[in-house]
Every structure is written in C-alpha cells, then in structure tokens.
Amino acid sequence: MSRDDLPSRVDVIVVGAGSAGCVIAERLSRNPDRSVLLLDRGPHEWPTTQIRDLGVLPISAGSPYAQAYDEASGLGVIRGRGLGGSSSVNGGYFLRWHPGDFDDWPTGWTADDVAAAYAELDAPGGTMGVSAFADDELADVVPRFEAYWARSMPIRRADDPWPIVGVNRVRSNREGDGRRTAAEAYLRAALGRQNLVVATVAEVTAVTSVGRTVTGVDVGGITIDCGEVVLSAGTLGTAAILLRSGLDMLGDADELPVHEHREVLVHYRARWGSGRAATRPLLQSVVHTADDIEIRCYSDDMANYIKGLPPAGPAMGVAVMRPGTPGSVRLNRTGLTIDLGTVDDVAATRFEHGVGAVAEMLRSDLFAGDVNPDSVAADPVVRTSQHAWGSMPMGERTDWLGGVIGVHGLRVVDGSILPTAGRSGPHATIMMTACRIGDRLLER
Ligand SMILES: Cc1cc2nc3c(=O)[nH]c(=O)nc-3n(C[C@H](O)[C@H](O)[C@H](O)COP(=O)(O)OP(=O)(O)OC[C@H]3O[C@@H](n4cnc5c(N)ncnc54)[C@H](O)[C@@H]3O)c2cc1C
C-alpha cells in the first residue's frame, strides 16, 4: 500500500511489524469492529526462504532487513526491519526465561501466569514451530561441549520447556531449515481481514498529542488519527519515536535507559573450525551458570554466517545475563545515539570467571587433539548480543499492559517494557508478553 492510500483515521495504530507488533496487530484485529493499521518502515517484500535460512544472519551492511544504529563505543548495533522485524534476522534461539526471572515482575506476571502464553508459542504444535535441536542436527563441537559440562551440571530434560542452571539444548523457532518469523506465525493468516491494514515503507517519525492524550502518528509528513497508538518498534525504534515526540510525555527525560547482554568471545583454532560454509544453525547449546552467565557454544566462525565479517575462527561466547548498570538511548542533532554503557565490577568478575571456565574446557581432554590449546584467547572487545531491552519498563514507566503511565492513548508492547533481565535471550519472552497483553486487550 502506498502512503496516499493510508486511511486518515483508525481505531488502533500499531507501529512496527516485528516480534511483538505482529502478535498485537493479529490479536487486536480479531475484533471485526476494531480497525487496526500496522505500519513498518521496512520493505514491502516478505523475507524469502534465503533470508530466513538459519545458516545465515542477513544483517550485513546494505541488507534491507537490517537497521544499523550508532553506538557510542563503536559497537555495531543492529535490529531487524520489515515484516517480522528482528524475528526475520535473528539467531533462531527461542528459550523461555527461567521461572525465577519473573520474581520481580509486576502483579499478574508470575511464572505460572505466563506459562500458557509461552505454550501458545513453543508447545508442540505451537505458533512458532519450536523444537530443540536433535542429536543428529548438531555441529561437530556441540556434543563435546555438552559432554564437558554434563560432568558437573545437570542437563535439561528434552521435554522440559523451562531452562535450568545447567546444560540447555537450544529450542529454536523454525520451519524447515529457516526461522519461523512472527510475521509468518501471526500476520500472514490475518491479512485477509477487512479491518486490518498493513503498510510497509511507512516510517513513523512521532506520535501526535494534545496535552497528555495521544491522537495519532506522523508518517512521512502525513498525520493519521486514531484512538490508541501501540508502539512496537523495538526497544531502540520505540525509544526514538518517544524521544522525538516531545519530552512532556516522558516527564523531564531526555534519554531512556537500555539494557544489554554484553558478551566476550573466546576464540580457538580447531580441526573442525573455519574455512567452510556454515551448515548448522549458529547456536545449538548453552550452559546457564549459577552466577547468571550464559556460555554459548557457537557452531562455527561467525564470519561464515554474516557476509562481510572478517574470519576470526570459531568461538565460544560468555554473556553476563543480569547486567547491573544500564546504558542509554539519547536523541541529538545527528539522530539517535546508543551508549551500551560500561562493564561494572560485578560484570567484570563474571566475565573473568566465565572466560576462565571456557578456556579450561577448550584445553580439557574432551577437546584434546582437535583444539590447539595455545590458540585459546579471549577477544578484548566486550560485544553486544543485540538484545537491547527495558527502556520503558512495566511497573515504572508503563503499567502491566504496557500503557504509558500518565499518558492517554499510548501503549508500548515490545522489548522496551521488559522490567528485568532474563537469564535467556529475550525473543520468546517478548512474544509471550505480546500474546498476554493482546489477550487482555481483546477482552476489553
Ligand atoms: C541479529 C540479531 C540476532 C538475535 N538473536 C536472537 C536469538 O537468537 N534469540 C533471542 O532470544 N533473541 C535474539 N535477538 C533479539 C530478538 O530478536 C529481539 O529482542 C526481538 O525480536 C525484538 O522484538 P521487538 O518486537 O521488540 O522488536 P523488533 O522485532 O525489532 O521489531 C521492531 C519493528 O519496528 C519497525 N520500526 C522501527 N522503527 C520504526 C518506525 N519509526 N516506524 C515504523 N516502523 C518502525 C522495524 O522495522 C521492525 O520491524 C537477536 C536480535 C538480532 C538483531
């Protein structure tokens, strides 16, 4: 649909057709009396099977499905764009958070409360086609990785959907060899609804408001009015829209916090290592430690998954999953600046522990003969997992359905509203949150 064909007024505008936005637009448009407009800045074309191939991360410079942001320390920060958003380009790891990760969530969000919404997505026959990687699908390095940690830690039962402190075979959202995206799972079947309009190449610059009531959105110079705006533009996209929309909506904030799972890579040289095209999904097994580290067993050199990345050899990742000090998202004259912040003392200690443990593993008997022990070296750069979350946390800036506190007609449903850190990646939990909020909104 071109910009000229956009309706001038609808009941609800959902901004962003990503992991959360597809769920919300589908849920809200189940009510035929409610008109819903879903806007995304990405391309018209649906991500093809080549884009969704789990052996590729289509986030190189120039990819129409990836949006790069500037980060203060020079880290490459990327989000997905277009139908499916980041679910079209991500690693396809779809693990729940640990039940205990919900202990500090607002009322109504205990692990028991959220179990049904997770199951909608990841139970057998669920919407996202989730299954754990089977033994015969594993990259060469994975069985040794799991065997090493199984000497000292439990292994999650294959039929248990909740992760444990121990070895967690990755559960993946997939369809054949590709990622099953939020757009395929939620949007495609809803496209025939008369009350749902989907427009791409439609970048929202700001929400419009009268006092503290939101009245619509600006899209490339056109204003569309509505009764409610749901921002699902992702943690960085939503923050940009909010910051551009006028500070009175956010009190006196001129920046918003952002949390990230920072990661250190431990490189090594191995017989099965670099020099061949990636054939297995990038991440098939992780260990979660008692001190909240996720040890990631990458299948191969990341350069084999991301076009244009210089080869660096295979690696294990060590990520601190409950970071303390947040970074920030700020708007300045040149645009949005993201600062993922510094590594505080607690995180530094955890990195040291995790990197030491991984180095010990790579030099152990299980890897002897295949890994050159002298090649094991931690990368000096503390990287990003591309998991940014928590700029509009529930219970603080938004209520437990994402309604922006102190503002009428504005809701945020995406990674921005996660109120705490989780010990697994955020994808499954962001989609679960959208399912649950969508259910409550449908009842209204
Ligand atoms: C490369 C990569 C790998 C990752 N791997 C994993 C993984 O394996 N497991 C995991 O758990 N998590 C992973 N993540 C994180 C996870 O995919 C995201 O946290 C999640 O998909 C975010 O969902 P969301 O709904 O908040 O936003 P998104 O899915 O990013 O959707 C936001 C949408 O809004 C649109 N948009 C933004 N701004 C505007 C605007 N102004 N106007 C109109 N539209 C706009 C965008 O085009 C996009 O489609 C990864 C992320 C990336 C980028």
The ligand as an ORCA input file, in Angstrom:
! r2SCAN-3c Opt
* xyz 0 1
  C      20.948    -10.165     14.692
  C      20.083    -10.480     15.883
  C      20.159    -11.763     16.455
  C      19.370    -12.051     17.568
  N      19.326    -13.347     18.014
  C      18.444    -13.676     18.982
  C      18.259    -15.040     19.348
  O      18.771    -15.951     18.716
  N      17.442    -15.301     20.416
  C      16.809    -14.307     21.116
  O      16.138    -14.611     22.106
  N      16.911    -13.020     20.730
  C      17.684    -12.697     19.660
  N      17.743    -11.404     19.226
  C      16.866    -10.414     19.867
  C      15.405    -10.564     19.446
  O      15.292    -10.942     18.094
  C      14.719     -9.217     19.674
  O      14.893     -8.848     21.030
  C      13.230     -9.245     19.365
  O      12.967     -9.792     18.101
  C      12.715     -7.819     19.452
  O      11.334     -7.798     19.226
  P      10.574     -6.412     19.200
  O       9.151     -6.700     18.886
  O      10.879     -5.670     20.453
  O      11.250     -5.566     18.018
  P      11.589     -5.946     16.517
  O      11.297     -7.377     16.224
  O      12.966     -5.443     16.269
  O      10.535     -5.113     15.651
  C      10.547     -3.734     15.522
  C       9.904     -3.368     14.182
  O       9.594     -1.980     14.195
  C       9.935     -1.409     12.962
  N      10.197      0.005     13.209
  C      11.195      0.535     13.970
  N      11.094      1.871     13.993
  C      10.015      2.193     13.225
  C       9.407      3.425     12.871
  N       9.879      4.599     13.314
  N       8.312      3.396     12.073
  C       7.826      2.218     11.598
  N       8.380      1.005     11.915
  C       9.446      1.012     12.725
  C      11.135     -2.208     12.492
  O      11.251     -2.145     11.064
  C      10.814     -3.613     12.994
  O      10.132     -4.370     12.024
  C      18.528    -11.062     18.130
  C      18.455     -9.792     17.548
  C      19.214     -9.502     16.420
  C      19.089     -8.136     15.785
*
